[in-house]
Structures are given as structure tokens and as C-alpha cells.
Amino acid sequence: MNIESADSPSNATPSQPISTPIIPASQWDLHLAVTRTWGNRTLSVQSTEWRRLRSQVLIRDNGTCASCQYTSLHPMGRGMKIDHQDGDASNNDPLNLRVHCPPCEAIRHCGLHGRKGYLYLAKSDMEQVEIIRRTREMFEASGRMPRVREVEPQASPVDISIVDFANLLLETDWDDLQEKKKRFRGFFTPRAKELFSVTMAQGYGVFAPNLEHSCLRSRANRNEDGPSPADLQAMQILHLESSLPWIRFSPEVHETLPKFLDSWPPSSTKQSEVAWICVSNSRIHPTNQHPPDIPALCRAWDQLCTDNRASIPELDRLASQFRVLSGKWLIFVPTSSVDALWSRIARSTHAGTLGSSAKVSPYDDIDSSTRHLICVFTRDYKDQVEVNRVQFMRRTDGTLPPHVIMVDAYAAFFEYAFMSN
């Protein structure tokens, strides 16, 4: 389950709805493009204001991509992007905002997505939106990203990379390009399957953001019909957390942790209004260490499987080598006992004695039988001291129910193997 760290969301409380009238955006012709201005965003994508504006634009445009006309099947538009039409991220006038599916967004920002390894460059007379539509149709039918010539048999290679072409677009307007360069089109690499799968109702799992796909496929492989109750709760959490505010403890706002816990008890805070209630370890500060390298981890795992050397010790070795050591304890708790347990965990986390951060899901005001989920995040799943702390809490507190640890490296291995097969 890819539930982000409690440090991710902004510390926001619900604000008044945006009063600017929402007017449908017009369609436009899609072509390879870049953004020439950076760093001028005035609304954080994690802020309550942006989430509310995103929701309004999705409703206004019926969750439909302004370019290829793909319509999201999810009520909250999972995976769909909100694009600034003029390229100015500070211009949040609804008239300047439009919905994009991830593949069209990749074409719109071809330099960024080219560097991520999502795009090929080739010459073709086929319209860019038709390339995206055909690629999506083939992927959804097979679960495999089609090759360039499968999508467009007449496509031909070019002598410039997608990144170099993006650099050219930084200096030259599309209309001023040579005619032959206006025939350049973006095609999608195998890695780009996550751009297509994230918006599918059912389909082919990629990494953790698409837990819903993995749940459905794994149950299908076991010949079971539909997602289990636990799967359904996980999917519901994923949908809610992308559109509702996260409430994070801050001394500047809440003064003290006890006041924060009294103001936001998970047993009575409604899940229809708040996604997560979060607390961070006050003794942990940002470091300049290199970030985890999940793609390199998965390539190394692939090589291990090829050499028949795959084993748990080898997986742990790779996790250390590529710095993918994070994990999370998952604890499911009934409403009757969630406040007391969350208070203990939140106090321990904030005091620096348990995990790097923690969060709890609010009360499900639609289905009161749903258990709350408490996540305790750890920076190093192999840290025996940390493991012992959780085990000690369980032994000394009869209210702590059984729990499991999800290791991010193991989840990446599983998803990579699942995707490859």
C-alpha cells in the first residue's frame, strides 16, 4: 500500500470554497512542448486550496483530458493532471486550467518526462493524440507497452534525442520550427506504462501508487472474484487521500501535542472531511543523503533472478546498496480503542522514541464498521532497535492489536516482478 509519509501533506485546515466561477476549458491541439518558467507556483499541490481547485476543474470538465478526450473512470480523477495552459504556474485562473491525462501531460512537458525515460522521439505524420490513443488501447488490451512501429508503422527514427529536442523548444516556438521538425512526435517507452495504468479502473499493477491494480490482479490469480474487504478499504483510502486535507501537528498552529490530540480525535474526525491525522518525529531533521534509487534496485533484482541468486539476504543487501530502507508498521484498530492507542503512538513518535512519523485514518462516516489504520513509518526496516520498540509496546500494552510491517524494498521487488510477468 503506498500511503505517503506523514511528512508529505501540508498542515492545512479546510478553507472556504474558491468563489471564482468555473468555466469549461477549450480543447487544443497537442504537440511536444516544454515549460519555460519554473519555480513560480503560488499554490502547493498539497494545499487545501489547490486540492479544492483541482476537484472543481475535474468536475467542470467531467474528468476528461482536454487533448485526447480520455475520461477518468474514478470519481476523484485519480492520476489525472491539472495543467496551466499558458505555462505559468502562478496563473490559477480556472480559465487557464485544463485536465490532462498523464501521457498527454508527458508530451506537454517532454523535457522532464524525457529525462525520466518515458519518451522516444520519432518522425511521423500521425497526430500526437492518435499516437496516445493507440498506445493506450494496445496497453489496456495486453498489459504491455507497444513498440513504436506497432503504434505507427510509418514512424522513422530521428538524429536528435527527446531531451535535446526539448532544449531546442526552450529557445524556439513550435510555430517557428523547421517543417521537418514539426513532424516530430513523442512515443512511449516500456517505463511509461505507469502513466497509462494509473488511471485505469482495473488493470496492470506498477509501483505502489497503483495498489488497486495489484489487489485486483492478485485476487484474480487466486481465482477469487473482486477485491477483498481489506482491498476495498485500501482503495478507498487511496482515493480519499488525494482529494482531502491532511492534518499535521504543528506547535505554531496547535501549541501543544495534547491540544492537537484533543482537537483531532480519529474516533470522531470524519473521513469525508479529512484524509489523515499526522505526527512527525521532532528529533529527525532533513539530511543531504542520496535519495533511494528504486529503478536501480529493480534492475539489480532482475539480474539476481537471471543468475538464480535471489534470496531474502540478497534482497536485503540490495535494499542497503540502493538506499531503499524505508518501511511502515500497519495497525488496524476499531473505533472503540483508536483514540487511546493513537495518543500513545503519537506521543512516542513526537518524542523521538518510535518511528520517523505516524498517521491515523479518521472515522469512516459511511461505514462505521471499518477499522482505523495507523501507520508508523521507519527510515530503516532493518534497525533492530526500532523493531524492538514496537515489539515492546505490543508486549506491554494489551490494546495493541497484531500488526505487520510493509518494507518498501520488498514491495518494489514484488511490483517489479508482477509487472514483468
N, C-alpha and C positions, 0 to 999 in steps of 0.2 A: 504494500500500500504506500503510495507516495504521498504522505502527509508531510508538508514542508515544515521545516524547523520553526519553532515558536518565535524565532527572531525575525522571520520574514515579513509579516504584515506590519502595517503602520499602526501606531497607537491612536485609534480613532474611535469616536463615538458617533452614532448616527446623526446626520445633519439634515437640514431642511431640503426637500427636493429641489432640483435645479428648475428655475422658472422659465428659462429660455425655451420658446416653442420649438418642438422637434418637427422638422420638415424633411421629407424624403430626399435623400441624396440622388443625384443623377448618375446614370451609368456612364462608363468611359471605356475607351479602347486601351487594352493592356499591352504594354511593351516593357522590355528591360529598362530599368531605371535605378537611380540611386538617390539618397537623401544628401543634400549639400550642406545642411545645417545640423549640428549636433549640440547636445548639452543645453538646449533651451526649453526643455519640458517644464511646464509650470504645475502640472498635476501628476503626482506619483501614481503609477499604475496600481499601487496597493492602497491608495487613499479611498476613503468612502465616497468622495465626490466623483472620482474617475469611475469607480465601480458602478455608481448610480447612472452616470452619463453613458457608460458602455451599455448598461441594461436598456436605457431609453433608446439608444441608436439601434440596438439589436431588435427591439420591438418595432420601432418605426419602419425598419427595412425588412421585417419578417425573417430575421436571421439569414438573409440571402446575400451572398457575395456580389458586390457591385460590378465585378468584372466577368466572372464565369457563370454567374447565376446559380451556383451551388447553394442549396438551402440546408442549414444545420437541422439535424433531427433532434437536437437536445433543447429543452425549454429554456436553458440558460446559455445556449450558444457555446458549449464547451469547445475550446480550441480556436474559435473564430476571433479575428483581429479587428481592431478599430484603427483605421488608417487616417492620417491627416492628409487631405487631398493636395494641399499646397506645399507639403513637406515641412511645414512649420509646426513643430510640436507644441509651441506655446499658443497656437490658434485653436482653441477648443470650441469655437462657434460650431453648433451642430450642423450648420450648412457646409462646414469644412470637413466633417467626419463621415466616413463610409465604412461599411462592413467588408472585410476581405477574408476569404478562406486562407489557411496557411500557405498553400502553394502559390496563390496569386500574390500574397504578401512577400514571398521569397523572390518573385520576379520583380516586384516593386522595389525591393532592396537587394538587388542582385549581388552587390559587392559583399555585403555582410554574409549572405547565405552562400555565396561562392566560397568565401573563406571557411565556412563551416563544412564545406564538402557536399552541399546539397544539389549543386547545379553543374551541368555541362553546357558548353556553348557550341551551337552548330548553325549552319545556314539552312533556311527553309522558307518556302512561300506560304506555309500553313500558318494561320493566325495563332497567336500565343495562347489565347483562351481555348482554342480547339486542341492544342497540344496538352493542356492541363486536363481538359475533359476526357480525352482519350486515355491519358495516363491514369486518371482516377478510375475510369471504367475497367481498364485492364487489371489494375491493382486490386480493386474490390472483388473482381471475379476470381482472382488467383491467389492473392496474398503475396504476390511477387512483383517487384518493380520492373516494368518492361524496359527493354533496351531502346536506344534512340531510334533505330531503324524499324523496330516493331511499332512504334508510335507513328513515325513518319518515314516511310520507305525512301523518300526522295531527299532526306536530310543529308547534308555533306559537311565534313569537318572544316574547321577554320584554323588559321595560324595564329590565333590570339586566345589567351585564357580568359575565363569569365572574370577573374579579378582585374586583369589588365584592361579588359573592356569596360569594367566598372570605373576604373581610374580615368579612362577616356571620357566617360559620361560625366565625370565630375567637372570637366573642362568644356564639354561641348553639349549643347542642347540636342535632343533627339532629332528635331527637325533640321538641324544643320549638319547631320552626319552624311557621309557619302551614301549613295543609294544602296551599294552592296552591303554596307554595314547595317542599314535599316532592315535587311533580311535576316539579321542575326536573331536567334531565338534561344530561350532557355529550356533545356531538357533536364530531367531529374535523375540523380544518381540513386543507387540502392539505399544509401543512408537516408534519403529523403522520404522513405516510407512513413516515418513518424509524422511528417507533415500531412499525409493523406489519412493515416489511421486515426489520428486524434479526434476527428470529427465524425467518425463512423459510429452508427448505432450499435453494431456488433462487428467483430472482425478480428484483425490480426494484431496481437499484442506487440508493443515495442517496449521501451523502458517504462519505468514506474508511472509516468503520467497517465498511461492507459491501462490502469488496473482493471477497469471494467472489461476490456477485451480479454485480458488474461483469465479473469474469473469465468467468463462465459465459455472460452475455449477449453479451459482445463476441465470444467464440468462436462462439456461435450465429449472430451476424450475419455471421461469415465462413464459415458453413456447415461448421464443424468440430464433431466430436462430443466433448462433455465437456471438462473443463478440461485444460490442458496440464500437463506436469510442473512447470513454474515456478508455474502457478496453484495446483496442489495443495500445493506447499511453502508458498506464501503463506497458503493457507487453514489449513494445519496450524499455522503459526506463530501465526496469529490465535487459534486455539483454545487453544494451549498457554499463550500469554502472559496469558490471562485467569484462569488457574487455578493457575499455579506461581509461586514466588518469583522476584524479580529481585534479582540480587546486584550491589550498587553499592559501588564503592570508598569507604571512609571511613577517614581517618587514625586516628580514635578506635577503630575496630574492627580494622583490618588493619595499623596502624602505618605501613608504607611501601608505595608502589606496587609495587616489585619483589616484596615478600612477597605482596601481593594477586594479582599475575600468576602467581606460583608456586602459590598455593593454589587458583586457579580457572582452570586452562588450558582453553580451549574444546575442545581436541582430546580431552580425557578427561572433562570435566564432562558428565554425561548430560542430554540434553534431556528425559527423562522426569521429572527432578527439579528442573531449573532452567530458567526461560524465557529470561532474558538475563543477560549479564555486562556491567556498565556502568561507564563512567568519565566524569566531568564536567570541564569546563574550570575550573581552580581560580581563574582570574583574572576570571571572569564572575560578577557579583553581580546579584540581582534589582533591577529598576528599577520606577519608578512610571509608565512609559509606558502609553498606552492599548492595550488588547488588540486583536488583529486582528478585523476585522468581516467575516466571510465572507458572511453574508446580504446585507449592503450591496454587497459585491463582486459577488455573483452578480446582484443586481438591476441594477447598472450594466452588467454584461456583457450582460444581456438587452436593455437599451436600446441598446447598441452594435450588437448583431445586428439589432435592428429598424431602426436608422438605416444599416445596411450600412457601418459604420465599423470592424468588427472586424479587428484585425491584431495581430501579436506586440508591436510597440511600444505599442499601445493597452492590451494585456493587462498589460504591464509597468508602464505608467502607473497603471492601476487597482490593481495589486498594491501600489505605493508609496502611493497615495492612501488605501487602506483597511488598510494595515499588514500585509498578508499576504505577508511576505517570507521566511518560513522555508522550508527545504528540507532534503534529505538526500542524501548520496552513498551509493549501494548497491554493495557489492563482494561478489561471490560467490567463495568461496575453498575449495579442497579441504582435507581434514583434515591432509594431509601438510605443509602450509605455513601453516596458520592461526595457530599459536601465535606464530611469528616475526613475521608481519605484524600480528597483533593487538597484540603487545607494542610495536611501533613506533608504531602509531596511538594506542594508549592513552597512551603516554608523551608523544607530541606533543600530544594533546588535553589531558591534565592539565597540561602545561607552558604551555598557553595559545597554542600555535602552530598548532593545527589544530581548527577547529570549536568548537561550544559544548558538545558532548557526543558520546559514541560508545558503541556497544554491539555485541556479537557473540553469535550464536546458538551454543549448546553442540553437542556431538557427538550426532548422531541415532543412538541406540542401537537403533533399529528398522530403519532403512535406512542402512547405513554409506556408501552411495554419494552420499548427499545432501550438497551443499556447504554450508558455513557462510555465513551472511550477516553482513557487517559494515556497520553504518550509521554514517556520520559526519554529525552534524547541523550545520546552519549557520543563523544567525539572518537572514542576508541573502544570497539566492542571486545577487544582482547585485553582490556585493562581489568585485571583480576580484582583490583581494589574496588572498582566501580561495581563489578558483578557482585562482589561480597556485600556491598552496601545494600543492594536491592534484596539479596537473599536474606540478609539480616533483618531488614524491615519486614519481610514476609514472616520470618520465624517469630519475631517479637510482636507482631500485630496480626491478630486473628482475623481482622477485617480485610486484609489484603488478599484478594482472590488470586487464583492461578493466573500466570501471565507468560508471555512469550517475548523473545527478543527478535526483532527483524534486523538482519545485517544487510546493509545497503549493497555490499560487495556481492553477497550471495544472491540478492535479488537481481543484481545486474547480470550475474552469470546465468541465472535461470531464464531471465527475459531474453538474453542474447541467444541461448540455446533454443528457446522456444521460437524466436523469430527466425533463426536459421533453418529450423525444421519445417 
